[in-house]
């Protein structure tokens, strides 16, 4: 099963790409949390420090995660199950003025 991940701003610089396709075994449960942990293992400390709060071990509050354009906060959060072909976007805060 393949899932695409799109990176923006600082995270794009950390991973040095705009998008990545991850492959997981068919039949397994793939969640947003699993994808983030997989990326954390692949990209190491810079990725982990950008995404995760060092004290809680949870993703930082300022990041938004969208699955096919829908915020995971309106779905099942980090436990949102992904299907083959889904796109997970990791977005930093957007400022305006």
LOMARMAR-633849 format. One line per 10 residues: number of its first residue (from 1); their letters; for each residue x, y, z of N, C-alpha, C, CB. Coordinates in steps of 0.02 Angstrom, whole numbers, plus 32768, in hexadecimal, padded with zeros to 4 digits. Glycine has a CB too. Example, Ala and Ser with C-alpha at 12.3 -4.5 7.8 and 13.67 -1.06 7.14 Angstrom:
<recs>
1) AS) 8294,7EE4,8186,8267,7F1F,8186,8294,7F5B,8186,8235,7F20,81C4; 8282,7F90,8162,82AC,7FCB,8165,8285,8002,818A,82C0,7FE2,811E
</recs>
This chain:
<recs>
1) XXXXXXXXXX) 802A,7FC5,8000,8000,8000,8000,802C,803E,8000,7FD0,8000,803D; 801C,806D,7FD5,8043,80AB,7FD1,801A,80E6,7FEA,805A,80B6,7F89; 803E,8112,800E,8021,8150,8027,8052,8188,8015,8014,814D,8075; 8038,81BF,7FFD,8063,81F8,7FED,8063,8229,8028,804B,821C,7FAC; 809D,8247,8034,80A3,827A,8068,80BF,82B9,8047,80D2,8262,80A3; 809E,82F1,8053,80B4,8331,8037,80D0,835C,8070,807A,8356,8013; 8109,837B,8062,812D,83A3,8093,812C,83ED,807E,8175,838A,809C; 812A,8419,80B0,8129,8461,80A2,815C,8485,80CD,80E2,847D,80AE; 8171,84BF,80B7,819F,84ED,80D8,81DA,84CA,80FA,817A,8517,810B; 81E3,84D4,813B,821E,84BA,815F,8225,846F,8158,821A,84CD,81A8
11) XXXXXXXXXX) 81ED,844C,815A,81F0,8403,8155,8208,83EE,8110,81AB,83E4,8164; 81F5,8413,80DD,820D,8405,8099,8259,840C,8096,81EC,8435,8066; 8274,843D,80B9,82BD,8446,80BB,82DE,840D,80E1,82CE,848A,80DB; 82BF,83F6,8116,82DC,83BF,813F,82E1,837F,8117,82B2,83B4,817E; 82AC,836E,80F2,82AC,832F,80CD,82C7,8337,8086,8265,8312,80CA; 82CE,8376,8071,82EA,8386,802F,82C0,836C,7FF5,8330,836A,802A; 827E,836E,7FFE,8250,835C,7FC8,820B,8377,7FD7,824E,830F,7FBF; 81E2,837C,7FA4,819D,8395,7FAC,816C,835D,7FBD,8187,83B7,7F6C; 817B,8322,7FA5,814D,82EA,7FAD,8173,82A9,7FB0,8119,82E9,7F73; 8157,827A,7FD4,8175,8238,7FD8,813E,8203,7FD9,81A2,8231,8017
21) XXXXXXXXXX) 814B,81CC,7FB9,811C,8194,7FBA,8139,815E,7FE8,810F,8177,7F72; 8111,814B,801A,8125,8117,8049,80FE,80D7,8038,8118,812C,8092; 811E,809F,803E,80FE,805F,8031,80FA,8038,8072,8124,8037,7FFB; 80BE,801F,8081,80B1,7FF7,80BC,8095,7FB3,80A6,8080,801B,80EC; 809E,7F7F,80CF,8084,7F3D,80BD,8038,7F3F,80B5,8097,7F0A,80F3; 801F,7F1C,8082,7FD7,7F18,8078,7FB7,7EF5,80B3,7FC7,7EF3,8036; 7F7B,7F0B,80C4,7F55,7EEB,80F9,7F63,7F07,813E,7F64,7EA2,80FA; 7F96,7F30,8145,7FA5,7F4D,8186,7F7F,7F8E,818F,7FF0,7F5A,818E; 7F76,7FA1,81CE,7F54,7FE0,81DE,7F88,8019,81DC,7F32,7FDC,8224; 7F7F,8048,81AE,7FAC,8080,81A7,7F89,80BF,81BF,7FC4,8088,815C
31) XXXXXXXXXX) 7FA4,80DD,81F3,7F87,811A,8210,7FB5,8155,8203,7F7A,8111,825B; 7F9B,8191,8210,7FC5,81CD,820C,8000,81C6,823C,7F9A,820D,821C; 7FF3,81AD,8277,8027,81A3,82A9,805E,8175,828E,8009,8185,82EA; 804D,813E,826F,807E,8110,8253,80A7,8132,821D,805B,80D2,8236; 8088,8159,81F2,80AC,817C,81BD,80DF,81AC,81DC,807C,81A2,818F; 80CA,81D3,820E,80F7,8202,822E,8132,81DF,8250,80D2,822D,8262; 8124,81A7,8271,815A,8181,8291,818A,8163,825D,813C,8149,82BD; 816F,814D,8225,8199,8133,81EF,81C7,8169,81D4,816D,8116,81B7; 81AB,81A4,81CA,81D3,81DC,81B1,8207,81F2,81E4,81A6,8217,819E; 81F5,81F0,8223,8223,8202,8258,825F,81D4,825A,81FF,8201,829C
41) XXXXXXXXXX) 8253,8193,8250,828B,8163,824D,82B7,816F,8210,8270,811A,824C; 8296,817F,81D8,82BB,8188,819A,82E6,81C8,819B,828B,818B,8160; 82CA,81FF,81B5,82EC,8240,81B1,830E,8255,81F2,82BB,8274,819D; 8304,822F,8227,832A,823A,8264,8319,8278,828C,836F,823B,8255; 834B,828E,82B0,8343,82C3,82E1,8324,8304,82C6,8385,82D2,8300; 833B,831F,828D,831D,835E,8275,82D1,8358,826A,833F,8373,8233; 82BC,8321,824C,8274,8316,8241,8250,8310,8283,8268,82D7,8215; 826B,82E5,82AF,824B,82D8,82F0,8244,8318,8319,8273,82A4,8316; 8278,8340,831B,8276,837E,8342,8246,83B0,8325,82BB,839C,8347; 823D,83B1,82E3,820E,83DF,82C4,81C6,83CA,82D1,821C,83E5,8279
51) XXXXXXXXXX) 81B9,8389,82CC,8174,8370,82D0,815C,8363,8317,816E,8331,82A7; 8188,8347,8341,8172,832F,8383,8187,835D,83BC,818E,82EB,838F; 815B,8363,83EE,8169,8386,842C,8196,8358,8455,8128,8399,8452; 81D1,836F,8469,8200,8346,848D,81E8,832F,84D1,823F,836B,8495; 81BA,8355,84EF,81A1,8344,8532,8168,8312,852F,818B,8382,8556; 813A,831B,8500,80FE,82F1,84FE,8106,82B6,84CE,80C3,8319,84EA; 8133,82BD,849D,813A,8289,846A,8104,828B,8435,813A,8246,848A; 80D8,82BD,843A,80A1,82C5,8409,80B5,82FA,83D5,805F,82DA,842C; 8095,82F8,839B,80A3,832C,836A,8093,8372,8387,807A,8320,8329; 80BB,83A2,8372,80B2,83E6,838A,806E,8402,8374,80EB,8414,8370
61) XXXXXXXXXX) 8051,842A,83A0,800D,8444,8395,8008,8471,8358,7FF7,846B,83D1; 803F,8492,8344,803A,84C1,830C,8035,849E,82C8,8074,84EF,830D; 8045,845E,82C5,8042,843B,8285,7FFB,8423,8276,8072,8400,8284; 7FEA,8424,8237,7FAA,8408,8221,7FB8,83CE,81F3,7F7E,843E,81FE; 7F8E,839C,81F7,7F94,8361,81CD,7F53,835A,81A6,7FA3,8320,81F6; 7F59,8358,8164,7F1F,8351,8138,7F23,8310,8112,7F1A,838D,8107; 7EEC,82EB,8111,7EE8,82AE,80EA,7EB8,82BD,80B0,7ECE,8271,8116; 7ED3,82BD,8074,7EAC,82CD,8038,7E88,8310,8040,7E79,8296,802A; 7EAA,8340,8061,7E8E,8383,8069,7E63,838D,80A5,7E67,8394,802D; 7E56,835A,80CD,7E2D,835F,8109,7E58,835B,8147,7DF6,8328,8109
71) XXXXXXXXXX) 7E4F,838B,8174,7E76,838B,81B2,7E69,834D,81DC,7E68,83CA,81DA; 7E9F,8330,81F6,7E96,82F5,8221,7E72,8308,8262,7EDA,82D6,8231; 7E70,8348,8273,7E4B,835C,82B0,7E00,8352,82A7,7E5A,83A6,82C0; 7DE8,834E,8269,7DA1,8340,825D,7D96,82F7,824C,7D87,836C,8224; 7DCD,82D1,824A,7DC8,8289,823D,7DD6,8265,827F,7DFC,8272,8205; 7E09,823C,8281,7E18,8216,82BE,7E5E,8227,82D8,7E12,81CA,82B1; 7E73,8265,82CD,7EB4,827B,82E5,7EED,8251,82CB,7EB5,827A,8330; 7F1D,8243,82F6,7F57,821B,82E1,7F45,81D3,82D1,7F8D,821D,8317; 7F0C,81BE,82E9,7EF5,8179,82DD,7ECC,8173,829C,7ECC,8160,8318; 7EC9,81A9,8275,7EA6,81A7,8235,7EC7,8171,8209,7EA8,81ED,8212
81) XXXXXXXXXX) 7E9F,8143,81F1,7EB8,810C,81C7,7EBC,8123,817F,7E8A,80CD,81CD; 7EF5,8115,8160,7F00,8128,811B,7EF4,80ED,80ED,7F48,8143,8112; 7EDC,80FD,80B2,7ED0,80CA,807E,7F04,80D3,8047,7E88,80D0,8062; 7F0C,80A0,801E,7F3A,80A4,7FE5,7F2A,80E0,7FBB,7F37,8063,7FBB; 7F5E,8107,7FAA,7F56,8141,7F7F,7F47,8181,7FA4,7F21,8134,7F4F; 7F3B,817D,7FE6,7F2E,81BA,800C,7F6A,81E8,800D,7F19,81A9,8054; 7F5E,8229,8016,7F93,825B,801A,7F8F,827C,805F,7F8D,8290,7FE1; 7FC6,8278,8084,7FCC,8299,80C4,7FF7,82D6,80BB,7FEA,826A,80FA; 7FDC,8310,80CB,8002,834F,80C8,8012,8365,810F,7FDA,8387,80A1; 8051,8377,811A,8067,8390,815B,8072,83DB,8152,80A9,836B,8174
91) XXXXXXX) 8047,8402,8173,8047,844A,8169,805C,8470,81A8,8002,8462,8154; 8087,84A2,819E,8099,84CD,81D6,8062,8501,81E0,80DD,84F0,81C9; 8067,852A,8215,8035,855E,821F,8037,8590,81E6,8040,8582,8263; 7FFD,85AB,81D7,7FF9,85DE,81A3,7FEB,8621,81C4,7FC1,85CC,816E; 8016,8650,81B8,800D,8693,81D5,7FEE,86C1,81A2,8050,86B0,81EE; 7FCE,86F3,81BA,7FB0,8723,818E,7FBB,8769,81A9,7F65,8716,8184; 7FA4,8798,8184,7FB0,87DB,81A0,7F95,8810,8177,7FF5,87E7,81A9
</recs>
